[in-house]
Amino acid sequence: MFDLTRSQLYLGIVSAAGTLPILLLTLPGGVVADRLNKRKIVIATQTAAAVLALLLSALAYSGGIKPWHIVIFAVLNGCVNAMDMPARQAMVMELVGKNDLLNAVALTSSAFNAARIVGPAVAGVIIAASGAAFCFFINGVSYAAVIVALIMVRSTKFRTASESKPVLAEIVEGLRYARGNARIRGILLMTSIMSIFAMQYASQMPALAKGVLGVGPKGLGMLVSAAGIGALAAGVTVAAVGHLLKQRTMMVSGSLVAPAGIILLSATRSYPLSVACLVVIGFGMMLFMMVSSSTVQIASPDAMRGRLLSLRTLLFSGVAPIGALQVGVMAQYLGVQPALRCGAFVCAAAALYFAVGSRAIKASD
């Protein structure tokens, strides 16, 4: 999109388009996850994601791709994610149980972020050599391994609901439970603040790379990989010593470290220092997200876990259009770095409040 438009605002629009369906469909997706076999849901969503990636590749190869095409694909991919995330996250608990959940989330995150480290760096090289269309094609083909792995998972462990209320009634039931549980309520609120004011730094990475740091696709790939390195380090840390630390301590640390890294990123034009800042940002973001996710899952009743995780997804990804648009507009008129800095200060202030004055976060000890 940035190559087609050279617009920071369009970067925000694409990010918003990809997450807007989550705002509308995630809560019904949580009901579906509570009712149906989670493994089959994830197989269906991963297959749909593969088809979309291959179609995008074909359109890019045709040479007729337009900005509105990219927006449409982002919307469709957002619809797939809205149905995928609640089922995929709830599936982990049913595979490993509560006692090993934090380690399972950490190891899953480590595997994901190992790919995040390699993928963007390789993609930067491929884009420079062969163009983006070939990257989209590789992405589509790669889903085959995921789908085969899911088929091999034994389905007998996955529970389904025996009785069903109307969808709206089940959604309301989940919302009431979240509102009445101080631990879940506080974590969900902090998650939404992180999403709006901190996580959306990623949508402005192309503009930061080209407009501020003066690097091309390879440099952008390394910047994204740096965040993956930090996230991987967080996953390994939690897997190794997470059982020795309080969950509250880890959540608060992550929610403070991430905006601190963004503030530093917004104050430098040095490429090496920017890479280091992104390692810090990735570490803080992933530390908060891993521990908060496992805490919500443990605090959720089995029959309601999909709905509560869908609410967390809604407040993490569903509100992301707000964050993407606000940072896109601010970057367009103030510049990328001031826009990132403003959001980071808001997030840091909220994190300090939750660290010092919130009974909800203290309840996570």
C-alpha positions as CSV (number, residue, x, y, z in Angstrom):
1,M,0.0,0.0,0.0
2,F,2.8,2.4,0.8
3,D,4.5,1.7,-2.5
4,L,1.2,2.5,-4.3
5,T,0.1,5.6,-2.4
6,R,3.1,6.9,-0.4
7,S,0.5,7.8,2.3
8,Q,0.8,7.2,6.0
9,L,-3.0,7.6,6.2
10,Y,-3.5,4.7,3.8
11,L,-1.3,2.5,6.0
12,G,-3.7,3.3,8.9
13,I,-6.7,2.6,6.6
14,V,-5.4,-0.9,5.7
15,S,-4.7,-1.7,9.3
16,A,-8.2,-0.5,10.2
17,A,-9.8,-2.5,7.4
18,G,-8.1,-5.7,8.6
19,T,-9.3,-5.3,12.1
20,L,-12.8,-3.8,11.7
21,P,-14.5,-7.2,11.0
22,I,-13.1,-8.3,14.4
23,L,-15.2,-5.5,16.0
24,L,-18.3,-7.0,14.4
25,L,-17.7,-10.7,14.3
26,T,-15.5,-11.7,17.2
27,L,-18.2,-12.1,19.9
28,P,-20.3,-14.3,17.6
29,G,-17.1,-16.2,16.9
30,G,-16.7,-16.8,20.6
31,V,-20.1,-18.3,20.8
32,V,-19.3,-20.6,17.8
33,A,-16.0,-21.6,19.6
34,D,-18.0,-22.6,22.7
35,R,-20.6,-24.6,20.6
36,L,-18.5,-26.4,18.0
37,N,-15.3,-28.5,17.7
38,K,-12.5,-25.9,17.9
39,R,-10.1,-27.9,15.8
40,K,-12.5,-28.1,12.8
41,I,-13.2,-24.3,13.1
42,V,-9.4,-23.6,12.9
43,I,-8.9,-25.9,10.0
44,A,-11.7,-24.1,8.1
45,T,-10.3,-20.6,8.9
46,Q,-6.7,-21.5,8.0
47,T,-7.9,-22.9,4.7
48,A,-9.8,-19.7,4.0
49,A,-6.7,-17.6,4.9
50,A,-4.6,-19.7,2.4
51,V,-7.1,-19.1,-0.4
52,L,-7.1,-15.3,0.3
53,A,-3.3,-15.2,0.2
54,L,-3.1,-17.1,-3.1
55,L,-5.8,-14.8,-4.6
56,L,-3.9,-11.7,-3.5
57,S,-0.8,-13.2,-5.1
58,A,-2.6,-13.7,-8.4
59,L,-3.9,-10.2,-8.4
60,A,-0.5,-8.7,-7.6
61,Y,1.0,-10.8,-10.5
62,S,-1.6,-9.4,-12.9
63,G,-0.2,-5.9,-12.4
64,G,-3.7,-4.4,-12.0
65,I,-3.7,-4.2,-8.2
66,K,-5.2,-1.0,-6.8
67,P,-5.4,0.4,-3.2
68,W,-9.0,-0.6,-2.9
69,H,-8.2,-4.2,-3.7
70,I,-5.8,-4.3,-0.7
71,V,-8.5,-2.8,1.5
72,I,-11.0,-5.5,0.4
73,F,-8.5,-8.3,1.1
74,A,-7.7,-6.8,4.5
75,V,-11.4,-6.9,5.3
76,L,-11.8,-10.5,4.2
77,N,-8.8,-11.5,6.2
78,G,-10.2,-9.8,9.2
79,C,-13.4,-11.8,8.9
80,V,-11.3,-15.0,8.9
81,N,-9.3,-13.9,11.9
82,A,-12.5,-13.0,13.9
83,M,-13.7,-16.6,13.7
84,D,-10.2,-18.1,14.1
85,M,-8.8,-16.4,17.1
86,P,-11.3,-17.4,19.8
87,A,-11.3,-21.0,18.8
88,R,-7.5,-21.3,18.4
89,Q,-6.8,-19.7,21.7
90,A,-9.4,-21.8,23.6
91,M,-8.0,-24.9,21.9
92,V,-4.7,-24.6,23.9
93,M,-6.4,-24.9,27.2
94,E,-8.2,-28.1,26.1
95,L,-4.9,-29.6,24.9
96,V,-2.8,-28.9,28.0
97,G,-5.0,-28.0,31.0
98,K,-4.7,-25.1,33.5
99,N,-1.4,-26.2,35.2
100,D,0.6,-26.0,32.0
101,L,-1.2,-23.2,30.3
102,L,1.3,-20.4,30.9
103,N,4.1,-22.6,29.6
104,A,2.0,-23.7,26.6
105,V,1.2,-20.1,25.7
106,A,4.8,-19.1,26.1
107,L,6.0,-22.0,23.9
108,T,3.3,-21.3,21.3
109,S,4.4,-17.7,21.3
110,S,8.1,-18.7,20.9
111,A,7.3,-20.7,17.9
112,F,5.3,-18.0,16.4
113,N,7.9,-15.3,17.0
114,A,10.7,-17.5,15.7
115,A,8.9,-17.4,12.4
116,R,8.4,-13.6,12.9
117,I,12.1,-13.2,13.1
118,V,13.0,-15.2,10.0
119,G,9.9,-14.4,7.9
120,P,10.1,-10.5,7.6
121,A,13.9,-10.6,7.0
122,V,13.5,-13.2,4.2
123,A,10.5,-11.3,2.8
124,G,12.5,-8.2,2.6
125,V,15.1,-10.0,0.5
126,I,12.5,-11.6,-1.7
127,I,10.5,-8.4,-2.3
128,A,13.7,-6.6,-3.3
129,A,14.6,-9.4,-5.7
130,S,11.2,-10.7,-7.0
131,G,8.5,-8.4,-5.8
132,A,5.6,-8.7,-3.2
133,A,3.5,-11.0,-5.4
134,F,5.9,-13.9,-4.9
135,C,5.8,-13.3,-1.1
136,F,2.0,-13.5,-1.1
137,F,2.3,-16.8,-3.0
138,I,4.7,-18.3,-0.5
139,N,2.5,-17.2,2.3
140,G,-0.5,-19.0,0.7
141,V,1.4,-22.2,0.1
142,S,2.8,-22.2,3.7
143,Y,-0.7,-22.8,5.1
144,A,-0.6,-26.4,3.9
145,A,1.8,-27.3,6.7
146,V,-0.5,-25.7,9.3
147,I,-3.6,-27.4,8.0
148,V,-1.9,-30.8,7.9
149,A,-0.7,-30.3,11.5
150,L,-4.2,-29.5,12.6
151,I,-5.6,-32.6,10.9
152,M,-3.1,-34.7,12.9
153,V,-4.3,-33.3,16.3
154,R,-6.7,-35.7,18.0
155,S,-10.2,-34.3,17.9
156,T,-11.5,-36.4,20.8
157,K,-10.2,-33.9,23.4
158,F,-12.3,-31.0,22.1
159,R,-15.5,-30.4,24.0
160,T,-18.7,-28.9,22.4
161,A,-21.7,-27.4,24.1
162,S,-24.6,-29.8,24.5
163,E,-27.2,-27.1,24.8
164,S,-27.4,-23.7,23.1
165,K,-29.1,-20.5,23.9
166,P,-29.7,-17.8,21.3
167,V,-26.4,-16.3,20.1
168,L,-27.2,-12.9,21.5
169,A,-28.2,-14.3,24.9
170,E,-24.8,-16.2,25.1
171,I,-22.9,-13.0,24.1
172,V,-24.7,-11.1,26.9
173,E,-23.9,-13.8,29.4
174,G,-20.2,-13.6,28.6
175,L,-20.2,-9.8,28.8
176,R,-21.9,-9.9,32.2
177,Y,-19.4,-12.4,33.6
178,A,-16.5,-10.3,32.4
179,R,-18.0,-7.2,34.0
180,G,-18.5,-9.0,37.3
181,N,-15.0,-10.5,37.5
182,A,-12.5,-7.8,38.7
183,R,-9.5,-9.7,37.4
184,I,-10.8,-10.3,33.9
185,R,-12.4,-6.8,33.7
186,G,-9.1,-5.0,34.6
187,I,-7.0,-7.1,32.2
188,L,-9.4,-6.5,29.3
189,L,-9.4,-2.8,29.9
190,M,-5.6,-2.6,29.9
191,T,-5.5,-4.8,26.8
192,S,-7.7,-2.3,24.9
193,I,-5.5,0.6,25.9
194,M,-2.4,-1.2,24.8
195,S,-4.0,-2.0,21.5
196,I,-5.1,1.5,20.7
197,F,-2.1,3.4,21.9
198,A,0.9,1.1,21.7
199,M,0.4,-1.9,19.3
200,Q,-0.4,0.3,16.3
201,Y,3.2,1.4,16.0
202,A,3.6,-1.5,13.6
203,S,1.3,0.0,11.0
204,Q,3.7,2.9,10.6
205,M,6.9,0.8,10.2
206,P,7.0,1.3,6.4
207,A,6.8,5.1,6.8
208,L,9.3,5.1,9.6
209,A,11.7,2.9,7.6
210,K,11.6,5.0,4.4
211,G,10.7,8.5,5.6
212,V,12.8,8.7,8.8
213,L,15.5,6.0,8.8
214,G,16.0,6.0,5.0
215,V,16.1,2.2,4.5
216,G,14.4,0.0,1.9
217,P,12.6,-3.4,2.0
218,K,15.6,-5.2,3.6
219,G,15.9,-2.6,6.3
220,L,12.1,-2.8,7.0
221,G,12.3,-6.5,7.2
222,M,15.0,-6.3,9.8
223,L,13.0,-3.8,11.8
224,V,10.0,-6.1,11.9
225,S,12.3,-9.1,12.7
226,A,13.8,-7.1,15.6
227,A,10.3,-6.9,17.3
228,G,10.0,-10.6,16.7
229,I,13.4,-11.2,18.4
230,G,12.1,-9.3,21.5
231,A,8.9,-11.2,21.5
232,L,10.7,-14.5,21.2
233,A,12.9,-13.6,24.1
234,A,9.8,-12.9,26.1
235,G,8.4,-16.3,25.3
236,V,11.5,-18.1,26.2
237,T,11.8,-16.1,29.5
238,V,8.2,-16.9,30.5
239,A,8.7,-20.6,29.6
240,A,11.9,-20.8,31.6
241,V,11.2,-18.7,34.8
242,G,7.5,-17.7,34.5
243,H,6.5,-20.1,37.3
244,L,8.8,-18.2,39.6
245,L,7.3,-14.8,39.1
246,K,3.9,-13.3,39.9
247,Q,1.6,-12.9,37.0
248,R,0.9,-9.3,38.1
249,T,4.6,-8.5,38.1
250,M,5.0,-9.8,34.5
251,M,1.9,-8.0,33.2
252,V,2.8,-4.7,34.7
253,S,6.4,-5.0,33.5
254,G,5.3,-5.7,30.0
255,S,2.8,-2.8,29.9
256,L,5.6,-0.4,31.0
257,V,8.5,-1.7,28.9
258,A,6.6,-1.6,25.6
259,P,5.7,2.1,25.7
260,A,9.1,3.0,27.0
261,G,10.6,1.3,23.9
262,I,8.2,3.2,21.7
263,I,9.2,6.6,23.3
264,L,12.9,5.8,22.6
265,L,12.0,4.7,19.0
266,S,10.3,8.1,18.5
267,A,13.3,10.0,19.6
268,T,16.0,8.5,17.3
269,R,16.9,8.6,13.6
270,S,19.6,5.9,14.1
271,Y,18.8,2.7,12.4
272,P,20.8,0.4,14.8
273,L,19.3,2.1,17.8
274,S,15.8,1.8,16.2
275,V,16.4,-2.0,15.8
276,A,17.4,-2.2,19.5
277,C,14.2,-0.2,20.5
278,L,12.1,-2.6,18.5
279,V,13.6,-5.6,20.4
280,V,12.5,-3.9,23.6
281,I,9.1,-3.1,22.3
282,G,8.6,-6.7,21.1
283,F,9.6,-8.1,24.5
284,G,7.3,-5.8,26.5
285,M,4.3,-6.3,24.2
286,M,4.6,-10.1,24.2
287,L,5.2,-10.3,27.9
288,F,2.0,-8.5,28.6
289,M,0.0,-10.3,26.0
290,M,1.1,-13.8,27.0
291,V,0.5,-13.5,30.7
292,S,-2.8,-11.6,30.3
293,S,-4.0,-14.2,27.9
294,S,-3.2,-17.2,30.2
295,T,-4.7,-15.3,33.2
296,V,-8.0,-14.7,31.4
297,Q,-8.2,-18.3,30.3
298,I,-7.5,-19.7,33.8
299,A,-10.1,-17.3,35.3
300,S,-12.8,-18.4,32.7
301,P,-15.3,-21.2,33.2
302,D,-14.9,-24.0,30.6
303,A,-18.3,-23.4,29.1
304,M,-17.6,-19.7,28.6
305,R,-13.9,-19.6,27.7
306,G,-14.5,-19.1,24.0
307,R,-16.7,-16.1,24.6
308,L,-14.4,-14.5,27.1
309,L,-11.4,-15.0,24.8
310,S,-13.5,-13.5,22.0
311,L,-14.1,-10.5,24.2
312,R,-10.4,-10.2,24.8
313,T,-9.8,-10.5,21.0
314,L,-12.4,-7.8,20.5
315,L,-10.7,-5.4,22.9
316,F,-7.2,-6.2,21.5
317,S,-7.8,-6.4,17.7
318,G,-11.4,-5.1,17.4
319,V,-10.5,-1.7,18.7
320,A,-7.3,-1.6,16.6
321,P,-9.1,0.4,13.8
322,I,-9.4,3.2,16.3
323,G,-5.7,3.0,17.1
324,A,-4.7,2.5,13.4
325,L,-6.7,5.5,12.2
326,Q,-5.6,7.8,15.0
327,V,-1.9,7.1,14.5
328,G,-2.4,7.3,10.7
329,V,-4.0,10.7,10.9
330,M,-1.5,12.0,13.5
331,A,1.4,10.7,11.5
332,Q,0.1,12.3,8.3
333,Y,-0.1,15.8,10.0
334,L,2.5,15.7,12.8
335,G,4.9,13.1,11.5
336,V,5.5,9.5,12.3
337,Q,7.6,9.9,15.4
338,P,5.5,12.5,17.2
339,A,2.4,10.3,16.6
340,L,4.1,7.2,18.1
341,R,5.3,9.3,21.1
342,C,1.9,10.6,21.9
343,G,0.3,7.1,22.0
344,A,3.2,5.7,24.0
345,F,2.8,8.3,26.8
346,V,-1.0,7.6,27.0
347,C,-0.2,3.8,27.3
348,A,2.5,4.4,29.9
349,A,0.2,6.6,32.1
350,A,-2.5,3.9,32.0
351,A,0.1,1.2,32.9
352,L,1.3,3.2,35.9
353,Y,-2.3,3.5,37.1
354,F,-2.9,-0.2,36.8
355,A,0.4,-0.9,38.5
356,V,-0.3,1.4,41.5
357,G,-4.0,1.8,42.0
358,S,-5.9,-1.0,40.3
359,R,-7.5,-3.7,42.5
360,A,-8.2,-5.6,39.3
361,I,-4.6,-6.1,38.4
362,K,-3.6,-6.8,42.0
363,A,-6.2,-9.6,41.9
364,S,-3.9,-11.4,39.4
365,D,-1.3,-12.2,42.0
